[in-house]
Amino acid sequence: MIPALLVQFAQMMLVLALAPLLTGVVRKVKARLQRRRGASVLQPYRDLRRLLGKDVVLAENASWLFRVAPYAIFAATWVAAALVPTFATGLIFSWTGDLIVITALLGGARFALALAGMDVGTSFGGLGASREVMIASLAEPAMLMLVFCVAIVAGSTQLSSIAAHMLTQPVGLRVSLALALVALCIVAVAENGRVPVDNPATHLELTMVHEAMVLEYSGRHLAMIELAAALKLLLFASLIGCLFFPFGLAHAGTDPAGYLLAIGLWLVKLLVLAALLGTLELSIAKMRVFRVPNFLGAAFMFGLLGVLLLFVSRGM
């Protein structure tokens, strides 16, 4: 039997090691669908290595917050991603894997990024920070609403308990869970700054959100922020798989072959979600910034309808 602490450490290292690969796969899928060769799926690793090897250039009026923010953002995002059951449930730190805690960690990282964007005082930093806070004020209520929807079904907000309930109990096909899945997909797109909310492949001054806040960063600071963004994408992909497609998750105390099989199935889920994300981004256009509230408002309504349907069905 593999020690529980070793399995937990392996999960933390896996999410850190595979996060840039997921970003590379999404880019590769988009390139192939556009009939381009595209960069290698390993290109994000090369970019991170290049950034880590460069010197940091700081503005003269940058405060300590500007220097500390990249490490705080990376740490909060890594902890949140490590709390999501990726290939196994019931790990030694599973009791901390609460959906509300993960939402709070992501909110703290976003708050630090917005403050860092405004710290230097550039117009682009303030523009990106204001847009990021606007999106966050709409995405977080939708996230909490779908958390309530899933928690009512499973009777808990802990991810391991929810995954175990979905696997062992006769949940069946529920309209409320389908609405929660759609809401989570919309929130994931907005939180990661993907099309149609934002386009991570461009640097257009009038449309960028995330890139506007990190224009003043360079070197290892920019590497930390880019790695945190990749971890956030992996977090939401793993969250969708854990909540709504929990098949293949190993239990604590499984033999090494069971863990390897669970890791393989988790990688398959990530590849499928990466292919779907790349296809989605090429199928739709980026919307105007003032249309984003309507987009996220739909996610909130889906989550709210899911909760209401659960209450109505239980009362009948």
Backbone hydrogen bonds in HBPLUS format (Angstrom, degrees):
<---DONOR---> <-ACCEPTOR-->    atom                        ^
c    i                          cat <-CA-CA->   ^        H-A-AA   ^      H-
h    n   atom  resd res      DA  || num        DHA   H-A  angle D-A-AA Bond
n    s   type  num  typ     dist DA aas  dist angle  dist       angle   num
A0006-LEU N   A0003-PRO O   3.15 MM   3  5.34 122.9  2.50  98.7 112.4     1
A0007-VAL N   A0003-PRO O   3.18 MM   4  6.56 153.0  2.26 149.8 157.0     2
A0008-GLN N   A0004-ALA O   3.03 MM   4  6.30 159.7  2.07 149.8 155.2     3
A0009-PHE N   A0005-LEU O   2.94 MM   4  6.16 156.5  2.00 144.0 150.6     4
A0010-ALA N   A0006-LEU O   2.88 MM   4  6.08 151.9  1.95 143.5 151.6     5
A0011-GLN N   A0007-VAL O   2.96 MM   4  6.25 151.0  2.04 146.8 154.2     6
A0012-MET N   A0008-GLN O   3.08 MM   4  6.39 158.3  2.12 148.5 153.7     7
A0013-MET N   A0009-PHE O   3.00 MM   4  6.25 157.3  2.05 149.8 155.7     8
A0014-LEU N   A0010-ALA O   2.86 MM   4  5.98 148.1  1.96 144.5 153.8     9
A0015-VAL N   A0011-GLN O   3.10 MM   4  6.31 166.5  2.12 154.5 155.8    10
A0016-LEU N   A0012-MET O   3.35 MM   4  6.46 152.0  2.43 136.5 143.9    11
A0017-ALA N   A0013-MET O   2.89 MM   4  6.03 150.7  1.98 144.5 152.6    12
A0018-LEU N   A0014-LEU O   2.86 MM   4  5.89 155.7  1.92 154.8 160.0    13
A0019-ALA N   A0015-VAL O   3.25 MM   4  5.85 132.7  2.49 132.0 139.4    14
A0022-LEU N   A0018-LEU O   3.05 MM   4  6.35 150.9  2.13 156.6 163.3    15
A0023-THR N   A0019-ALA O   3.35 MM   4  6.71 159.7  2.40 150.5 155.0    16
A0024-GLY N   A0020-PRO O   2.96 MM   4  6.25 154.6  2.03 146.9 154.3    17
A0025-VAL N   A0021-LEU O   2.88 MM   4  6.16 147.8  1.99 148.3 157.0    18
A0026-VAL N   A0022-LEU O   3.06 MM   4  6.34 159.7  2.10 150.9 155.4    19
A0027-ARG N   A0023-THR O   3.11 MM   4  6.37 161.6  2.14 148.6 153.4    20
A0028-LYS N   A0024-GLY O   2.91 MM   4  6.08 151.5  2.00 142.0 150.5    21
A0029-VAL N   A0025-VAL O   2.87 MM   4  6.08 160.0  1.91 153.6 158.2    22
A0030-LYS N   A0026-VAL O   3.10 MM   4  6.33 162.2  2.13 149.0 153.3    23
A0031-ALA N   A0027-ARG O   2.98 MM   4  6.20 154.5  2.05 145.3 152.5    24
A0032-ARG N   A0028-LYS O   2.93 MM   4  6.16 163.9  1.96 155.2 158.8    25
A0033-LEU N   A0029-VAL O   3.00 MM   4  6.16 155.3  2.06 148.4 155.2    26
A0034-GLN N   A0030-LYS O   3.14 MM   4  6.29 132.6  2.38 136.0 147.6    27
A0034-GLN N   A0031-ALA O   3.13 MM   3  5.09 132.1  2.37  94.7 107.8    28
A0036-ARG N   A0031-ALA O   2.78 MM   5  4.95 163.5  1.80 152.8 149.9    29
A0035-ARG N   A0032-ARG O   3.03 MM   3  4.87 156.8  2.09 103.1 106.8    30
A0043-GLN N   A0040-SER O   3.02 MM   3  5.30 166.0  2.04 113.8 116.1    31
A0045-TYR N   A0042-LEU O   3.08 MM   3  5.52 130.0  2.34 109.5 121.6    32
A0046-ARG N   A0042-LEU O   3.35 MM   4  6.78 153.9  2.42 147.4 154.7    33
A0046-ARG N   A0043-GLN O   3.03 MM   3  5.04 113.8  2.49  97.9 113.9    34
A0047-ASP N   A0043-GLN O   2.91 MM   4  6.22 156.5  1.96 157.5 164.6    35
A0048-LEU N   A0044-PRO O   3.01 MM   4  6.20 157.2  2.06 144.3 149.8    36
A0049-ARG N   A0045-TYR O   2.97 MM   4  6.21 159.4  2.01 148.6 154.3    37
A0050-ARG N   A0046-ARG O   2.91 MM   4  6.09 155.8  1.97 147.2 153.9    38
A0051-LEU N   A0047-ASP O   2.94 MM   4  6.17 158.6  1.99 148.9 154.4    39
A0052-LEU N   A0048-LEU O   2.92 MM   4  6.09 157.0  1.97 149.0 155.3    40
A0053-GLY N   A0049-ARG O   3.18 MM   4  6.32 133.0  2.41 136.8 147.8    41
A0053-GLY N   A0050-ARG O   3.23 MM   3  5.24 134.4  2.45  94.0 106.1    42
A0054-LYS N   A0051-LEU O   3.18 MM   3  5.30 159.1  2.22 104.6 111.0    43
A0062-ALA N   A0059-ALA O   3.22 MM   3  5.27 166.1  2.24 109.7 111.0    44
A0066-PHE N   A0063-SER O   3.20 MM   3  5.51 128.5  2.48 102.3 113.5    45
A0067-ARG N   A0064-TRP O   3.12 MM   3  5.18 126.0  2.43  95.2 109.0    46
A0068-VAL N   A0064-TRP O   2.94 MM   4  6.17 152.8  2.01 152.2 159.9    47
A0069-ALA N   A0065-LEU O   2.91 MM   4  5.74 156.0  1.97 150.3 155.1    48
A0072-ALA N   A0068-VAL O   3.11 MM   4  6.34 159.1  2.16 155.2 161.5    49
A0073-ILE N   A0069-ALA O   2.84 MM   4  5.97 162.2  1.87 161.2 165.5    50
A0074-PHE N   A0070-PRO O   2.99 MM   4  6.12 161.4  2.03 143.0 148.4    51
A0075-ALA N   A0071-TYR O   2.91 MM   4  6.01 162.8  1.94 145.3 150.4    52
A0076-ALA N   A0072-ALA O   2.99 MM   4  6.08 170.1  2.00 149.9 152.7    53
A0077-THR N   A0073-ILE O   3.05 MM   4  6.10 162.0  2.08 147.2 152.6    54
A0078-TRP N   A0074-PHE O   2.89 MM   4  5.97 158.2  1.93 149.3 155.8    55
A0079-VAL N   A0075-ALA O   2.99 MM   4  6.14 163.6  2.01 151.2 155.4    56
A0080-ALA N   A0076-ALA O   3.03 MM   4  6.20 161.4  2.07 144.6 150.0    57
A0081-ALA N   A0077-THR O   2.89 MM   4  6.08 158.9  1.94 148.8 154.5    58
A0082-ALA N   A0078-TRP O   2.87 MM   4  6.03 149.4  1.97 146.6 155.1    59
A0083-LEU N   A0079-VAL O   3.10 MM   4  6.30 130.1  2.36 142.3 154.1    60
A0083-LEU N   A0080-ALA O   3.30 MM   3  5.30 139.3  2.48  95.0 105.8    61
A0250-ALA N   A0087-PHE O   2.89 MM 163  6.16 173.6  1.90 141.6 139.4    62
A0089-THR N   A0250-ALA O   2.80 MM 161  6.24 153.8  1.87 164.7 169.4    63
A0094-SER N   A0091-LEU O   2.99 MM   3  5.03 164.5  2.01 114.4 115.2    64
A0096-THR N   A0093-PHE O   3.10 MM   3  5.72 158.1  2.15 115.3 121.6    65
A0097-GLY N   A0094-SER O   3.01 MM   3  5.05 151.9  2.09 102.5 111.5    66
A0098-ASP N   A0096-THR O   2.79 MM   2  5.61 134.6  2.00 110.2  95.5    67
A0159-LEU N   A0097-GLY O   2.84 MM  62  5.78 169.0  1.85 177.4 178.7    68
A0102-ILE N   A0098-ASP O   2.97 MM   4  6.28 159.4  2.01 155.3 160.8    69
A0099-LEU N   A0157-THR O   3.00 MM  58  5.69 165.8  2.02 151.1 153.7    70
A0103-THR N   A0099-LEU O   2.99 MM   4  6.20 156.3  2.05 143.7 150.1    71
A0104-ALA N   A0100-ILE O   2.95 MM   4  6.17 152.0  2.03 143.1 150.8    72
A0105-LEU N   A0101-VAL O   2.89 MM   4  6.19 155.1  1.95 150.7 157.4    73
A0106-LEU N   A0102-ILE O   3.02 MM   4  6.25 162.8  2.05 150.7 154.8    74
A0107-GLY N   A0103-THR O   2.94 MM   4  6.11 150.3  2.03 141.5 150.5    75
A0108-GLY N   A0104-ALA O   2.87 MM   4  6.13 151.3  1.96 147.5 154.8    76
A0109-ALA N   A0105-LEU O   3.02 MM   4  6.30 157.0  2.08 148.1 153.8    77
A0110-ARG N   A0106-LEU O   2.98 MM   4  6.17 156.3  2.04 145.7 152.2    78
A0111-PHE N   A0107-GLY O   2.94 MM   4  6.13 153.2  2.01 144.4 151.8    79
A0112-ALA N   A0108-GLY O   3.03 MM   4  6.27 156.7  2.09 146.8 152.3    80
A0113-LEU N   A0109-ALA O   3.04 MM   4  6.27 153.7  2.11 144.9 152.1    81
A0114-ALA N   A0110-ARG O   2.94 MM   4  6.19 157.2  1.99 150.0 155.9    82
A0115-LEU N   A0111-PHE O   3.01 MM   4  6.24 159.7  2.05 148.7 154.0    83
A0116-ALA N   A0112-ALA O   2.96 MM   4  6.14 155.8  2.02 144.6 151.5    84
A0117-GLY N   A0113-LEU O   2.92 MM   4  6.13 147.7  2.03 143.9 152.7    85
A0118-MET N   A0114-ALA O   3.21 MM   4  6.50 142.4  2.36 142.0 150.6    86
A0119-ASP N   A0115-LEU O   3.02 MM   4  6.03 119.9  2.39 138.7 154.5    87
A0119-ASP N   A0116-ALA O   3.27 MM   3  4.97 143.3  2.41  91.9 102.3    88
A0126-GLY N   A0122-THR O   3.22 MM   4  6.49 163.1  2.25 148.1 151.7    89
A0127-LEU N   A0123-SER O   2.96 MM   4  6.12 154.4  2.03 145.0 152.7    90
A0128-GLY N   A0124-PHE O   2.88 MM   4  6.07 169.1  1.89 154.9 157.1    91
A0129-ALA N   A0125-GLY O   2.94 MM   4  6.03 156.7  2.00 145.3 152.3    92
A0130-SER N   A0126-GLY O   3.00 MM   4  6.09 160.8  2.03 145.9 150.5    93
A0131-ARG N   A0127-LEU O   3.13 MM   4  6.35 159.4  2.18 147.8 153.3    94
A0132-GLU N   A0128-GLY O   2.87 MM   4  6.00 152.2  1.94 145.0 153.5    95
A0133-VAL N   A0129-ALA O   2.95 MM   4  6.14 158.4  1.99 150.4 155.2    96
A0134-MET N   A0130-SER O   3.04 MM   4  6.20 151.2  2.12 140.1 148.3    97
A0135-ILE N   A0131-ARG O   2.97 MM   4  6.21 162.0  2.00 149.5 153.5    98
A0136-ALA N   A0132-GLU O   2.89 MM   4  6.07 156.9  1.94 145.1 152.3    99
A0137-SER N   A0133-VAL O   2.90 MM   4  6.04 154.5  1.96 146.8 152.7   100
A0138-LEU N   A0135-ILE O   3.16 MM   3  5.35 144.2  2.30 101.3 111.6   101
A0139-ALA N   A0135-ILE O   2.81 MM   4  5.98 149.7  1.91 150.9 161.0   102
A0140-GLU N   A0136-ALA O   3.02 MM   4  5.78 172.5  2.03 148.8 150.6   103
A0143-MET N   A0139-ALA O   2.87 MM   4  6.10 149.7  1.96 148.3 157.9   104
A0144-LEU N   A0140-GLU O   2.91 MM   4  6.15 162.4  1.94 155.3 158.8   105
A0145-MET N   A0141-PRO O   2.96 MM   4  6.09 148.7  2.06 142.1 150.7   106
A0146-LEU N   A0142-ALA O   3.11 MM   4  6.37 158.7  2.15 147.9 152.0   107
A0147-VAL N   A0143-MET O   2.99 MM   4  6.21 141.6  2.14 141.1 152.6   108
A0148-PHE N   A0144-LEU O   2.97 MM   4  6.25 153.6  2.04 145.9 151.6   109
A0149-CYS N   A0145-MET O   3.06 MM   4  6.36 150.9  2.15 140.8 149.1   110
A0150-VAL N   A0146-LEU O   3.04 MM   4  6.25 164.6  2.06 147.4 149.7   111
A0151-ALA N   A0147-VAL O   2.84 MM   4  5.95 156.4  1.89 148.5 156.4   112
A0152-ILE N   A0148-PHE O   2.94 MM   4  6.05 148.9  2.04 146.3 152.5   113
A0154-ALA N   A0150-VAL O   3.04 MM   4  6.31 165.9  2.06 154.5 157.9   114
A0155-GLY N   A0151-ALA O   2.61 MM   4  5.23 135.3  1.80 139.8 150.8   115
A0162-ILE N   A0158-GLN O   2.96 MM   4  6.24 156.6  2.02 153.3 160.6   116
A0163-ALA N   A0159-LEU O   2.89 MM   4  6.08 168.6  1.90 154.9 157.5   117
A0164-ALA N   A0160-SER O   2.96 MM   4  6.09 158.8  2.01 144.1 150.3   118
A0165-HIS N   A0161-SER O   2.91 MM   4  6.06 151.2  1.99 142.8 150.8   119
A0166-MET N   A0162-ILE O   2.93 MM   4  6.19 159.8  1.97 152.7 157.9   120
A0167-LEU N   A0163-ALA O   3.06 MM   4  6.24 142.3  2.21 141.7 151.6   121
A0168-THR N   A0164-ALA O   2.96 MM   4  6.01 156.4  2.01 148.8 154.5   122
A0169-GLN N   A0165-HIS O   2.93 MM   4  5.35 159.4  1.97 141.0 147.1   123
A0171-VAL N   A0169-GLN O   2.79 MM   2  5.65 127.4  2.07 114.4  98.0   124
A0178-ALA N   A0174-ARG O   3.17 MM   4  6.47 152.8  2.25 143.4 151.0   125
A0179-LEU N   A0175-VAL O   2.93 MM   4  6.23 155.2  1.99 151.2 157.5   126
A0180-ALA N   A0176-SER O   2.96 MM   4  6.21 151.7  2.04 142.1 150.3   127
A0181-LEU N   A0177-LEU O   2.88 MM   4  6.10 148.4  1.98 144.0 152.2   128
A0182-VAL N   A0178-ALA O   3.07 MM   4  6.36 159.6  2.11 148.1 152.6   129
A0183-ALA N   A0179-LEU O   2.96 MM   4  6.18 160.0  2.00 147.5 153.4   130
A0184-LEU N   A0180-ALA O   2.87 MM   4  6.07 154.5  1.94 145.5 152.4   131
A0185-CYS N   A0181-LEU O   2.98 MM   4  6.23 155.3  2.05 148.6 155.0   132
A0186-ILE N   A0182-VAL O   3.05 MM   4  6.33 156.9  2.10 149.8 155.6   133
A0187-VAL N   A0183-ALA O   2.95 MM   4  6.19 163.0  1.97 151.0 155.8   134
A0188-ALA N   A0184-LEU O   2.83 MM   4  5.96 155.2  1.89 146.9 154.2   135
A0189-VAL N   A0185-CYS O   3.04 MM   4  6.25 155.1  2.10 145.1 150.8   136
A0190-ALA N   A0186-ILE O   3.07 MM   4  6.36 160.1  2.11 148.9 154.1   137
A0191-GLU N   A0187-VAL O   2.77 MM   4  5.90 166.6  1.79 156.7 160.8   138
A0192-ASN N   A0188-ALA O   3.12 MM   4  6.08 150.3  2.21 141.5 148.0   139
A0194-ARG N   A0189-VAL O   3.02 MM   5  5.21 173.2  2.03 160.0 159.6   140
A0193-GLY N   A0190-ALA O   3.17 MM   3  5.16 160.0  2.22 102.5 108.5   141
A0197-VAL N   A0194-ARG O   2.88 MM   3  5.80 122.6  2.22 145.3 145.2   142
A0198-ASP N   A0194-ARG O   2.96 MM   4  4.98 169.2  1.97 116.2 119.7   143
A0287-MET N   A0196-PRO O   3.00 MM  91  5.38 156.8  2.06 131.2 136.8   144
A0202-THR N   A0199-ASN O   3.39 MM   3  5.96 174.9  2.40 119.1 120.5   145
A0207-THR N   A0204-LEU O   3.20 MM   3  5.60 150.9  2.29 110.9 119.0   146
A0208-MET N   A0204-LEU O   3.02 MM   4  5.80 155.0  2.09 168.9 170.2   147
A0213-MET N   A0210-HIS O   3.16 MM   3  5.62 138.7  2.34 108.6 118.5   148
A0214-VAL N   A0211-GLU O   3.27 MM   3  5.33 143.5  2.41  99.2 109.1   149
A0217-TYR N   A0214-VAL O   3.18 MM   3  5.34 160.8  2.22 107.1 113.0   150
A0222-LEU N   A0218-SER O   3.42 MM   4  4.82 159.8  2.47 100.0 103.9   151
A0223-ALA N   A0219-GLY O   3.09 MM   4  6.40 149.7  2.18 145.1 154.5   152
A0224-MET N   A0220-ARG O   2.96 MM   4  6.19 152.6  2.04 144.9 150.4   153
A0225-ILE N   A0221-HIS O   3.21 MM   4  6.53 155.7  2.27 144.9 151.0   154
A0226-GLU N   A0222-LEU O   2.91 MM   4  6.11 161.3  1.95 150.9 156.1   155
A0227-LEU N   A0223-ALA O   2.92 MM   4  6.03 158.9  1.96 148.1 154.0   156
A0228-ALA N   A0224-MET O   2.94 MM   4  6.08 148.9  2.03 139.9 148.8   157
A0229-ALA N   A0225-ILE O   2.96 MM   4  6.23 148.9  2.06 144.5 152.5   158
A0230-ALA N   A0226-GLU O   3.06 MM   4  6.37 152.1  2.14 144.6 151.7   159
A0231-LEU N   A0227-LEU O   2.92 MM   4  6.16 154.3  1.98 146.2 153.5   160
A0232-LYS N   A0228-ALA O   2.94 MM   4  6.15 146.4  2.06 142.5 151.4   161
A0233-LEU N   A0229-ALA O   3.16 MM   4  6.45 151.3  2.25 143.0 149.5   162
A0234-LEU N   A0230-ALA O   3.07 MM   4  6.36 159.3  2.11 147.8 153.3   163
A0235-LEU N   A0231-LEU O   2.81 MM   4  6.00 147.6  1.92 143.7 153.4   164
A0236-PHE N   A0232-LYS O   3.15 MM   4  6.42 162.0  2.19 149.4 151.2   165
A0237-ALA N   A0233-LEU O   3.10 MM   4  6.31 156.1  2.16 145.6 152.7   166
A0238-SER N   A0234-LEU O   2.88 MM   4  6.02 161.9  1.91 150.8 155.6   167
A0239-LEU N   A0235-LEU O   2.80 MM   4  5.98 144.7  1.93 142.9 154.1   168
A0240-ILE N   A0236-PHE O   2.99 MM   4  6.17 155.8  2.05 145.5 149.9   169
A0241-GLY N   A0237-ALA O   3.16 MM   4  6.41 159.9  2.20 143.6 149.2   170
A0242-CYS N   A0238-SER O   2.81 MM   4  5.97 151.1  1.89 146.0 154.2   171
A0243-LEU N   A0239-LEU O   2.99 MM   4  6.04 166.1  2.01 150.9 153.7   172
A0244-PHE N   A0240-ILE O   3.10 MM   4  5.86 163.8  2.12 144.9 150.1   173
A0245-PHE N   A0241-GLY O   3.08 MM   4  4.62 134.8  2.30 110.3 121.7   174
A0249-LEU N   A0246-PRO O   3.40 MM   3  6.08 154.9  2.47 139.8 138.2   175
A0254-THR N   A0251-HIS O   3.20 MM   3  5.83 142.5  2.34 144.4 141.3   176
A0258-GLY N   A0255-ASP O   3.01 MM   3  5.39 123.6  2.33 108.9 122.7   177
A0259-TYR N   A0255-ASP O   3.22 MM   4  6.63 152.7  2.30 151.9 159.9   178
A0260-LEU N   A0256-PRO O   2.97 MM   4  6.23 159.1  2.02 151.5 157.1   179
A0261-LEU N   A0257-ALA O   2.98 MM   4  6.20 157.0  2.04 146.8 152.8   180
A0262-ALA N   A0258-GLY O   2.97 MM   4  6.15 154.7  2.04 143.0 150.2   181
A0263-ILE N   A0259-TYR O   2.87 MM   4  6.14 153.7  1.94 149.5 156.5   182
A0264-GLY N   A0260-LEU O   2.99 MM   4  6.23 155.9  2.05 145.4 151.8   183
A0265-LEU N   A0261-LEU O   3.01 MM   4  6.31 158.0  2.06 150.0 155.2   184
A0266-TRP N   A0262-ALA O   2.93 MM   4  6.13 152.2  2.01 145.0 153.1   185
A0267-LEU N   A0263-ILE O   2.97 MM   4  6.23 153.0  2.05 148.1 154.8   186
A0268-VAL N   A0264-GLY O   3.07 MM   4  6.38 148.0  2.17 142.5 151.3   187
A0269-LYS N   A0265-LEU O   3.03 MM   4  6.35 155.8  2.09 147.3 153.1   188
A0270-LEU N   A0266-TRP O   3.02 MM   4  6.33 157.9  2.07 148.2 154.0   189
A0271-LEU N   A0267-LEU O   2.95 MM   4  6.19 156.3  2.01 148.0 154.0   190
A0272-VAL N   A0268-VAL O   2.98 MM   4  6.22 160.1  2.02 151.8 156.8   191
A0273-LEU N   A0269-LYS O   2.95 MM   4  6.18 166.9  1.97 154.8 158.2   192
A0274-ALA N   A0270-LEU O   2.85 MM   4  5.98 151.5  1.93 145.5 154.0   193
A0275-ALA N   A0271-LEU O   2.95 MM   4  6.14 155.7  2.01 146.2 152.3   194
A0276-LEU N   A0272-VAL O   2.96 MM   4  6.23 156.7  2.01 148.7 155.3   195
A0277-LEU N   A0273-LEU O   2.90 MM   4  6.06 154.4  1.96 144.9 151.8   196
A0278-GLY N   A0274-ALA O   2.96 MM   4  6.14 164.7  1.99 149.0 153.0   197
A0279-THR N   A0275-ALA O   2.99 MM   4  6.13 156.0  2.05 144.5 151.3   198
A0280-LEU N   A0276-LEU O   2.89 MM   4  6.04 155.4  1.95 144.6 151.7   199
A0281-GLU N   A0277-LEU O   3.00 MM   4  6.20 159.7  2.04 152.5 157.0   200
A0282-LEU N   A0279-THR O   3.28 MM   3  5.36 135.1  2.49  96.7 108.3   201
A0283-SER N   A0279-THR O   3.10 MM   4  6.20 121.0  2.47 137.4 152.7   202
A0283-SER N   A0280-LEU O   3.07 MM   3  5.03 142.2  2.22  97.6 109.1   203
A0291-ARG N   A0288-ARG O   2.98 MM   3  5.31 157.8  2.03 109.5 116.6   204
A0292-VAL N   A0289-VAL O   3.18 MM   3  5.48 155.9  2.24 107.1 114.3   205
A0294-ASN N   A0291-ARG O   3.15 MM   3  5.49 124.0  2.48 105.3 118.3   206
A0295-PHE N   A0291-ARG O   3.20 MM   4  6.54 152.7  2.28 147.7 155.8   207
A0295-PHE N   A0292-VAL O   3.00 MM   3  4.94 114.3  2.45  96.3 112.8   208
A0296-LEU N   A0292-VAL O   2.93 MM   4  6.22 165.0  1.95 166.3 168.3   209
A0297-GLY N   A0293-PRO O   2.75 MM   4  5.71 139.7  1.91 137.3 149.7   210
A0298-ALA N   A0294-ASN O   3.09 MM   4  6.26 140.4  2.25 137.5 145.4   211
A0300-PHE N   A0296-LEU O   3.05 MM   4  6.43 155.2  2.11 147.7 153.7   212
A0301-MET N   A0297-GLY O   2.98 MM   4  6.22 156.3  2.04 145.3 151.7   213
A0302-PHE N   A0298-ALA O   2.91 MM   4  6.14 152.4  1.99 146.4 153.9   214
A0303-GLY N   A0299-ALA O   3.03 MM   4  6.30 162.7  2.06 150.0 154.0   215
A0304-LEU N   A0300-PHE O   2.86 MM   4  6.09 158.3  1.91 149.0 155.7   216
A0305-LEU N   A0301-MET O   2.80 MM   4  5.93 160.7  1.84 148.6 153.9   217
A0306-GLY N   A0302-PHE O   2.96 MM   4  6.17 150.6  2.05 143.6 151.8   218
A0307-VAL N   A0303-GLY O   3.08 MM   4  6.39 154.8  2.14 146.9 152.6   219
A0308-LEU N   A0304-LEU O   2.94 MM   4  6.21 163.9  1.96 152.7 157.3   220
A0309-LEU N   A0305-LEU O   2.85 MM   4  5.98 157.2  1.90 147.9 154.1   221
A0310-LEU N   A0306-GLY O   3.13 MM   4  6.32 148.9  2.23 140.6 148.4   222
A0311-PHE N   A0307-VAL O   3.08 MM   4  6.42 158.7  2.13 151.1 156.2   223
A0312-VAL N   A0308-LEU O   2.91 MM   4  6.12 159.7  1.95 151.7 157.6   224
A0313-SER N   A0309-LEU O   2.88 MM   4  5.96 162.7  1.91 146.2 151.2   225
A0314-ARG N   A0310-LEU O   3.02 MM   4  6.11 149.3  2.11 142.6 150.5   226
A0315-GLY N   A0311-PHE O   3.05 MM   4  6.16 139.7  2.21 138.7 149.1   227
